């Protein structure tokens, strides 16, 4: 079982990979680097890591993220806007663009890679 520190470290890697993915795919609103990210964004990443460690799929991670966002007052909107709390990815997984579904799969893969037995045998 991963410690809280290990989970936090993995969340940082996942967040930074997500940020890199946003840049690579031309996302118009790129997340800040981990150390500059708002607390809610860090909490969301840590929560995602915990769920991925529990075996959540990319689709389940997306649904959990949607639940996290909507519980904080976010709604669907065509543009990601932190002030208005709108986000274009607040849709069912099946309606996400392919690059967004791949981002969820990447998150789960990073968690798996950083917690595999082989990773600790190095």
Secondary structure as the mmCIF struct_conf table of DSSP 4:
data_model
#
loop_
_struct_conf.conf_type_id
_struct_conf.id
_struct_conf.beg_label_comp_id
_struct_conf.beg_label_asym_id
_struct_conf.beg_label_seq_id
_struct_conf.end_label_comp_id
_struct_conf.end_label_asym_id
_struct_conf.end_label_seq_id
HELX_RH_AL_P HELX_RH_AL_P1 UNK A 4 UNK A 24
TURN_TY1_P TURN_TY1_P1 UNK A 25 UNK A 26
BEND BEND1 UNK A 28 UNK A 29
HELX_LH_PP_P HELX_LH_PP_P1 UNK A 30 UNK A 33
HELX_RH_3T_P HELX_RH_3T_P1 UNK A 34 UNK A 36
BEND BEND2 UNK A 37 UNK A 37
HELX_RH_AL_P HELX_RH_AL_P2 UNK A 39 UNK A 53
TURN_TY1_P TURN_TY1_P2 UNK A 54 UNK A 55
HELX_RH_AL_P HELX_RH_AL_P3 UNK A 58 UNK A 71
TURN_TY1_P TURN_TY1_P3 UNK A 72 UNK A 73
STRN STRN1 UNK A 75 UNK A 76
BEND BEND3 UNK A 78 UNK A 79
STRN STRN2 UNK A 81 UNK A 81
TURN_TY1_P TURN_TY1_P4 UNK A 82 UNK A 85
STRN STRN3 UNK A 86 UNK A 87
TURN_TY1_P TURN_TY1_P5 UNK A 88 UNK A 89
BEND BEND4 UNK A 91 UNK A 91
HELX_RH_3T_P HELX_RH_3T_P2 UNK A 93 UNK A 95
BEND BEND5 UNK A 96 UNK A 96
HELX_RH_AL_P HELX_RH_AL_P4 UNK A 98 UNK A 115
BEND BEND6 UNK A 116 UNK A 116
HELX_RH_AL_P HELX_RH_AL_P5 UNK A 117 UNK A 121
#
